Amino acid sequence: MSKRPSPVSPTVDFEVDGIQHGFLKLPISTDESAWGAVMIPITVINNGAGPTALLTAGNHGDEYEGITALLKLSNTLRAEDVRGRVIIVPIMNVPAATAGKRTSGLDGGNLNRSFPGDPNGSVTEQIADYFTRELVPMCDVALDLHSGGRTLDILPFAAAHRLDDATQEAQSLAGAVSFGAPVAMMMFELDATKLYDTAVESQGKTFVTTELGGGGTTTPERMVIAERGVRNFLIHYGLIEGTLEAPAEPQVYVDMPDASCYVQSEHSGLLELVFALGETVRRGDVIARIYDMTRTGSEPIVYHAQRDGVLVARRFPAQVNMGDTIAVIAKVVDRLAR
């Protein structure tokens, strides 16, 4: 049974040359606005023949590094500098960003756990459906900018995934390396089924994702990484001319081979991490302690690293609950090829 057309309507024409700033409009009806719409900002820059790049951020509403970088790019990238088409969506999940949260303030939906979406579903599912059926098919290459938001702090990296198609994987990995973050990663997802990443990759597109910091804020250093990376991405795939800019220090390659990279809490309490981001960890090292906040005189619960590697992500708030990821350890490698 075929799906109905998406209820989302663009105010831009994706085929017209030049620069257009507009919206993706999704009708909603709420207590505050009976005949309202979710207004997702979009910029389309089109200049003749060439590939199409789809640049997105704000998949989660509290990940500000990517949102800021793409808002800035939408103001500065000129049509005459582009070969092909660049589609910029700085805030995919506007209801989440408006609420300052990871998930939607309208329906509680996590956009990056809602793909491929549903035109008859919730607001979040309808947004996912539009990207899956309308925007992704237009593109040749896609870049989705993430960071840790309010609950994680992450060593800035760009990443690709293991794919069945070796050529597609290699093309994505080359983009992740060229992004020029301090770390380039082959990333393992705990559950990739409903990710935007999977929706893009399943259509055969070249896809690069990032994690560019966290804590629900931006820093000057991480904005440099984000803006340099977006420009490098466009250069690498032939959308703009220029020379790739490498990070100041030699890039580190890391691999996440399996779920043992994730250290998840089996207790609630106060978290003390023993290692800082970027530090080397050995299997068996004490990586964290969790203290009982309800009483004194009790020994902390100790967590040990399950593998050698480098600490690439950590929980940001000190309070932790059962099931929270408290640390991620990736394996340092000499090369990222198969």
JOWO-V517759 format. One line per field, one symbol per residue. ss: DSSP state (h for helix, s for strand, l for the rest). phi: phi as a letter, one per 20 degrees, with the letter a starting at -180 (. if undefined). burial: + if it has 16 or more other ideal C-beta (glycine too) atoms within 10 Angstrom, else -. A space follows every 50 residues. Layout:
BEGIN
ss=???
phi=???
burial=???
END
This chain:
BEGIN
ss=llllllllsslllllllssssssssssslllllllsssssssssssslll lssssssllllllhhhhhhhhhhhhhllhhhllssssssllllhhhhhhl llllllllllhhhlllllllllhhhhhhhhhhhhhhhhllssssssllll lsssllsssssllllhhhhhhhhhhhhhllllsssssllllllllhhhhh hllllssssssllslllllhhhhhhhhhhhhhhhhhllllllllllllll lsssslllhhhsssllllsssssllllllssllllsssssslllllllll ssssllllssssssslllssllllssssssssslllll
phi=.fefgfffceeddfdefodcdabdddfcccfebfddbfdefbccccbmfq fddddcbmgdfddeffgfffffffedfdffeddobdddcfcfdgffffem cfdffecmfegecceenbfdefgffffgffffedfgffedcccdecbemf dcccfgbdbcdfcfefffffffffffffgnfgcdceddefbegdfggfff ffenefccdbccpqnmbccgfffgfffffffggffgeneceqdgdeffdg fddccdfafffeddfdbdqdedeedegnefcdgnffdbccdfeebemdff edddfebfqcfdbbfefffcdgnffdacddefcebdfg
burial=-----+++-+-+------++--++++-+--------++-++++++++--+ +++++++++++++++++++++-++--+----++++++++++++++++-+- ++++++--++++-++++-+--++++++++++++-++--++++++++++++ +++++++++++-+----+++++++++++++++++++++-----+++++++ +---++++++++++++-+---++-+++++++++++++-++------+--- -+++++----+++++-+++-+-+++-+---+-----+++++--------+ --+-+++-++++++++---+---++++++++----+--
END
